[in-house]
């Protein structure tokens, strides 16, 4: 930065050679004198003989600093200030009002009308340099702010566009994942199926299926991938593909839950980031209502009997991938007509109240028991409503899924009946 | 600055950053432009045009400041004030003064242009 009285160094940026100054002055001797002085200081100087012409030049050239005489014909300095401040393209321009006036009231009027600083016509060379440098410094900062603001606006637009694209991709992926889930209704004669699923993000890591294995068997499972979002959803979709009935029959010859878990455990080890699955698998023998089931670290399923107290169907074991040689035990239970089996992810009951208390498995079980007299879908809906009521929020912090099947008929009963 | 001096050449040269050739350019421009402003002031006075008188005197004052002609500057300043106040009777002798002083300044400038700056 040059000292006052020193000619600025052209290498110092906008304050010297790069800076353009528009000088608006009607009196030719004063204009020529000032223009020559500014030119000698290294600035590019544009000249105009009144405010109207000055405004045209300012719009065309966007100068870094405007030095404007107060009294001029056609358009005086104050009217020029008004015009500049009212022009969206020029309103942030720096204006140095040149005047012979030095009365405070007149200075105040100049400031109100939009002048940034004043320059007396009798100013010394040193004062002119100081005020011009100050004006150009401010101009540079304002321009930088404007440029940064514009860049920020552009970045935001790009970001919003990218976000919209990503969101559209996620919606497409979510629609695909939804299409993999079983249709509610009656997958086979004698069985009613209903479910509700609310991923915590657009894409969830909880998936489930209820499928016909063969004429006598219904396969069912629910899996829960650790983590949320796209990565968890992709891993879940991969495991879901593996768990398809035809794949299991080809690999294992049956849908025996313990064998399914053994094979899944072998093929889905812990990821490099330590992600894993929990999985509950069941196979229902339709003629007898006999359900065999096994679990890999999954909180289990809830059997809600029309006559007996409801009970959890779970087996203690590690999640998939923790021990490649792990064996899984299979338990059995007999389902009777009107019994309901609920597969669920822990996201439905691990919801905190505003004070931090979890809703919990017991309250979930109570909600299921309270719904025995209502339809299967209404019971599931009431569970979600109760969980939402507990947390006093619509969206769950984790993926939440409840899948229910109800034995509406049994072939043995039918054949016996 | 001596307010009675016709020209303060030292200060005038200082305002031209010590550039004698440039001062001569400015002086030539002054010789060309200032009679128009003085004539405009006289015409405004004759038609009793306050704004016109003040504007013409103001414009002349600005260029006189660049020439560093103190006596003429004081006259033009006074003429501008009287124009703003609409005091035409008082302005009439001041306008004559301006014309006289302007002629003096012209002579002095012509001397400088013809003979160069006193060493």
Contacts between the chains, C-beta under 8 A, distances in Angstrom:
chain1	res1	chain2	res2	distance
A	26	B	59	6.7
A	27	B	33	7.8
A	27	B	59	5.0
A	27	B	62	4.3
A	27	B	63	5.5
A	28	B	29	5.9
A	28	B	33	5.4
A	28	B	63	7.6
A	29	B	26	5.8
A	29	B	29	5.2
A	29	B	30	5.1
A	29	B	33	6.2
A	29	B	34	7.9
A	29	B	62	7.3
A	29	B	63	3.8
A	29	B	66	4.9
A	29	B	67	7.4
A	30	B	62	4.7
A	30	B	63	6.1
A	30	B	65	7.4
A	30	B	66	5.6
A	32	B	25	7.4
A	32	B	26	6.2
A	32	B	29	6.0
A	33	B	15	6.8
A	33	B	16	7.0
A	33	B	26	5.7
A	33	B	66	4.9
A	36	B	16	7.7
A	36	B	17	8.0
A	36	B	19	7.9
A	36	B	22	5.9
A	37	B	17	6.4
A	40	B	17	6.1
A	71	B	55	6.8
A	71	B	58	5.4
A	71	B	59	7.9
A	73	B	55	7.2
A	100	B	58	7.5
A	100	B	61	7.1
A	100	B	62	7.3
A	100	B	65	8.0
A	121	B	62	6.1
A	121	B	65	5.9
A	122	B	65	6.1
A	125	B	14	7.8
A	125	B	15	7.8
A	125	B	17	6.8
